[in-house]
Structures are given as C-alpha cells and as structure tokens.
C-alpha cells in the first residue's frame, strides 16, 4: 500500500510526464520555408556545411528528413554523433535513424568531427584549440532557420567518442539550455588523468540555469572491450602499441554524478519496491531485469527516469540492434541484440521537452 508521501510523488511524476509529452511545440524560424533543394521527406540524406567561428571554421553534417516532415508542422530533432574515426554515413547506417522502419518523425542530423574525432578523446586537441560544442550551437542555429523544427524537442545521442560529446553538450550551458535530453551508447567519458585536464568530472560540468533536470540516458555493455563499464581500460590495448588504453569514468559514477546534479541521491542499489522518499524527491534506483539487461533509474524532483542507465550483459562496444553490421563494428559489438537502442532512445526522448 502506498503511503501519502509516495502517492504524492507518484502524482507529481505523472503530472510532469503528461505536461512534457503534451507541451505545445515551439516553432523555429524555418517554419513556412521550403527545405533545401533536393532534400525531400523520406528521401536521400544530403551533406551540408556550416561556418562555425568558435568551432574551427567550416564544418560538415549529414541531414535526413523523415517521411512525415512538412514545412508547417514543427518536427523533433535527433543529433547523432559518430564514434572515433567513424563516418557520418556509418553512423547513419548503424542507428537507422534515416530509415522509415525505425524513425517516422524525427529529423536526423549527423554532424562530422574534424578528422572524424570529437572533443573529449585523449587524441583530440585541447578544448582551447578545437571546441566542438560551439559548432553544435551553430549547427542548431542553421537547422532551426532552414527547417521547421520544434525547438523544445531537440535531443542528442552518440556512440563511443560521440557519446562523450553528447555528455559534454549536457555540461555546456548554451546547449544544456536548448537541448531537451541527452544520451550515450557505449560512451567514453575520459578522466582528467587521461585527458590532462578535466572535462567530464563534476567540477568541469556546468548545466547552466535551465528549469527542471537535465535528462541523461546511458547504455553500456559489460563485455565492452574498448570502454570498460568500470572505467579501467588498462586491460585493453586497442592500438596494439603495448601501451594500456586510457581510463574513463566508471559508468555508474557518471550516472551518479547526473543524479547528484539533478538533485537526487547518488546511491544506486535500491529495488523498485524500496523507494526512498525525501521531501519532494523520490529516488528509485530501481533495477528491472530481463534476460540480458539491468536498468537503473532515478526519479528526480518529481521527474520520472531523469537519469537512466542500461547495463547490458554480453554487449561489447557497439550500438545494440537486431541488424548485423559490417566488419569490425560487428566484431567489437559482439553480435546482434534482440532489441534496438534507437527505438529505446526515441521512446525515452518523447517524454522530454523544454518549457516555452
């Protein structure tokens, strides 16, 4: 039987979820304009460029419109960030965000890192040399002025190094304030010891003053042979140069840090039946298990699943999907899964919107 306090929390969670899902769209200035020549709803994806003064000059991105896109109905957006060395077309292929069978409503944007590399990797230039976060800001400005976008429903995800950049965008006030929710798949959140300076730790992460939590979802495998779940990559030597790979933050620490930023307790060992209610914060670090997945969630200040982690047994370094991948991508991933991360993300994204 629910206590009055628990019942109140449940009511707040239900209300916040309903408000976010049903919130009216915020139309961008591109509404009413024709899409760029050749870019058709449900058609082929096209490469474009945008100038980013703070983001190292001329930058590239791949863009796809879903079949449902029109120039008078604001569409949500997914920004999908590729892995270290991966191309935008490969990112498009593994996520299938440009496929009508996967994505029926989100505009899909695939930015390209310089030399296919993003800020946050030990091999990337320091943020004072190349900072990809202003590039994403400029990219959003361009997309919003050329397409009919719902400015309250923009989301980021990324694979590996791209998942790390998604995390950095959540820790950067200009993008933390205009992107509704963030996520990473097999993401790399490197330590300050690995980078030589702090990017991902609590002291370096500034979410600004946005209203409500900064939602974050992470999916990671226990068999990841590139970015270990516990952050200890010293057992790996991907480059086969005899030097252990640099460490990353343990995924549970990353999730705990987000729980703390969002006003939740950082502990992650309670079951769904053992809620801890403190004031208006319900911490459900609940573990929901099936054959291969454990899910931990935190409900923060009445917002359900504001921080969510999927620990996937048997998953290597890859994007979970039921579709076989080519070559080394499949080798690193360890085979197909019985579920698709892209569908999971879109369902979770649909719960979040920014207030008007």
N, C-alpha and C positions, 0 to 999 in steps of 0.2 A: 504494500500500500504506500502511495506517495505521501510524503509529508507536505504541509502547506508551502514550506520553502521550496521544495523540489518542484511542486506543482507550479509555483510562481515562475521559477526558472524555465520550466517547460513551456509555459505560456509566452514568456518573453522570447524564447528561442523561436517558437512557431510564428510569432508576430514579426520578428526581424526577418526570418526567412521569407515570409509572404511579402513583406514590404520590398525586399530586394528583388525577388522574382518578378513582382508585378509593377515595379517602378517604371514610369514612362521613359522612353528613350530621350537622350539629349542629342539632337541632330547636329551634325557637323556642318561647316560652311560649304562642303561639297555636295550637299543635297540639292537636287534640282539640276545638277550639271551632268553632262554626258561623260561616261567613262573614257579614259584614254583610248585613242584609236586602236582597234584591233583587240582590245581586252573585252571579251564577251562573257556574260554569265554562263557558267558551266563549260566554258571553252578552255583553250590552252592558256597556260601561265606565261607571263611575259617578264623579262628583265627590265628594270628601270634603274636610274641613277638619281641621287640626291646630293646636293652640296651641303656639307656639314663643317662649318667653320671651326668648331671646337672638336669635331670628331675626325680630324685628319683629312679634310678635303672631300674630294669626290668619292662617294660610296655607292655600292650596288645593293639591290634587293630584287627578289623574285616575288611576283604578285599573282594571286588567283582569286577570281570571283565565283562564289557558289551559284548554282543554277537559280536560286531564289532571289538573287540580287536585283534590285531596281534602284533608279536614281531618286526615288522619293520616299523610300522606307529605310530608315537608318539600320545598318547591319552591324552586328558584333564583329570583333576582330580578334584573331589569334596571331600573335607574333611567335614564330617558331625558330629557335636559334640552334644552328648546327653545332656539331662536335668539333674538336681539334682536327684540322685537316680535312673535314668533310665539306662537300659542296652543297649549295642550296638545293640543287636538283636531287641529290641523295637524301637530304633532309625531307624534302617533299615526298620522296618515294617511301621512306620508312614510316613517316607519320600518316600518310594517306589523307592529309587534311585537304588535298586538292581533288579527292575522289568523291563523287556524288554518293557512293555507297557508304562513305564514312561521315562526310560533312555536308549537310544540306543548307546551312545558314550562315556560317562564319566566313568572313573574308580572311584569307590566309596570306600572311606576309612572311617571307623567308629572307631576313637580312643576311648579308655576306660580311664576314670578318675580313680584315686585311690579312692577306696570305692565309685565309680560312682559319683565323685564330682570333680569340676574344680575350679581352682584359680578364685577369683572374687566373691565368695559367702561368706557371713559372717560366715558360718560354716566351711569354708575351712581354712587350715593352711596359715599363712602369706607367701608371696612370697619368703621370705628368708629361709623358711623351705621346702616347695614344690612349685616349679615353673613349670607349665605345658607348658610354651612357649618353653623352650629348648627341651622338649620331642617332640613337634610337629616338631621342626627343625630336630631332629634325625630321626623321623618317615619319613619325606620327603626325607632325605638322603637315607634311606633304600629303600623306594619305587622307587626312581629315579634310584638306582643302580640295582634293581632286575626286574623292569618292563620298558617297552618302553613308557616313559612319555613325554608329551610336557611341558617342564619346563617353558614356557611362559604362560601357561594356567592352573594354579592351583588356586582353589577357596575354600573358607571356608564358611560354614554356621553353625548355631547351634540353638537349641531350649532352651529357658529359660536360665539356667546357662551356657549351651553350647553356646548360642548366645552371652553371656557376654564374654566367652573366645575368640570367633571369633573377638569381638571388641578389646580385649587385644592383639591379634595377629596383628591386624592392627596398634596398638600403640607400637609395639616392632620392632625396626629397622631390625633385622635379618629376621623376617618373613614378615614384611611390604615390604621388598625389593625383596621377591621371590614369593609372592602370588599376583595374578593379581587383585582379587576383594574379598570383604568380605561382610557378611550379617548376620542378626539375625532375628529369628522368635520368637515373644513373649519373647524377650530377656531381661535379667536382668543386668542392668548397675548400680551397687550399689554405693552410695555416700561414701565419705570418713568418714562421721559421722557413717554410718552403718558398714563400714569395720574397722575403726580405723586408716586407712591410705588411701592415695589417689591412685587409680588405673585408674579410668575412666575419671577423670576430665582433663581439658586442660593442667594443669601443669605436669601431670603424663604421658601424651601421647606423644610419640616420634616416628614419622613415618620415621625417617632417611632421606636420601637424594635421594629417588627414583625419577625418571623422571616422570613428569605429576602428576595427582591427585591420591589419594588413594581411589578408589571407595568403597562406602558403601551403602547397601540397608537394610532397616528395615521394617518388617511387624508387626503390633501390633493392638490388638482389643480394642475397647472402653469398652468392658464388661469383660476385664481381671480381674479375682478375685484373682490373685496371684501377678502379677506385674502390678500395675496401670499405665495407659498411662501417667498420670500427676506425677507419681513417689511417690505419697502419699499412702503408703501401711499401714498406721496406722489404717485404717478401717478394715484391714484383720487380722485374727489370724488362719493361716493355721494349725499350730501345736496344736491349741486349748489348749494353756497353759496359756491363759489370758494375754499374752504379745503381743502388736501390732507388726506386721511384720516390718522389717527394710525398710527404704526408698531407692528408686532407683532414678537415674537421670530421669527427665521428658524426654520422647522420643523426643519431639520437641527440647529440649535443646541438646540432643545427636546429632540429625541431624544438628542443627545449628552449633554445635562445629565442625562437619565434614565439613560443608560448609565453615567455617572460616579457618580450616586447609588447605583446598583445594583452598583457595583464592577467595571465593565467599562471597557476603554479607550474613549475618546470618538471615536476615529477611525472613519471610515465609508467606506472606499474599498477594502476587500479583497473578493475574489471568494470564492465558496463553496469553491473549490479551494485557497485560500490562507489556511488557518486560522493564527491566531497564538495559541499556547498559552503562557500564563504561569501557572505554578503550577496552581491548580485552576480558572482562569478561561479559558474558550475564547471568544475574540472572533471571531464570524463576522459581520462586517458584510457579509453576502452579498447580492448583487444578483441577483434572479431575475427575468428579463424575459419578457414576452409582448408581445402586440400593443400594449398601452397602459399597462402597469403595471411599475414597478420596485419591488421590495420589499427593504428593508434590515432585517436582524435582528441582534440581539446575544444571544449565549448567555452568561449571567452566573452564575458560580459553580456551573455545572452545571445551570442552569435554562434550558431552550430558549426562545428567542424572548421573553425577558422584556421586551425593548424591540423594537418592530416598527413600521416606517414604510412606508406605501404612497404612492408618488409616482405620480399618475395623469395621464398625458398626455391633454390635451383636456378634462379635467374642470374645470368652473367652480366657482362657490361653491354647493355643494349636496350632497345625500345621494345617493350612487350607487344606482340601482335600475333595473330593467327596466320600471318602471311610469311612464307620463307623469304629471307633476304639473301643478297649475293655475297659470296666470298667471305672476307674477314669479318664483316658485320654479323653474319650468322655464327661464325666461329666464336667471336667474343661474347655474343648473346647467349649461346648455348642451346639454340633451338627455338622453335615456335612456342608460344604460350596458348592457353585455352581462352584468353581474353585479350582485349585491345586497350592499350593505355590511352590512345586517342579518344576512344568513346568514354572512358573513365574521366578524362580531363574535361571533355565538353559537358558532361553531366555536372561535374563539380563547378565548372566555370559558370554554368547557367544560374547558380544560386547567388552570384555576386554581382553587384552593380554599385557605382559611385552615386552619392546623392547629388541632386541638382544644385 
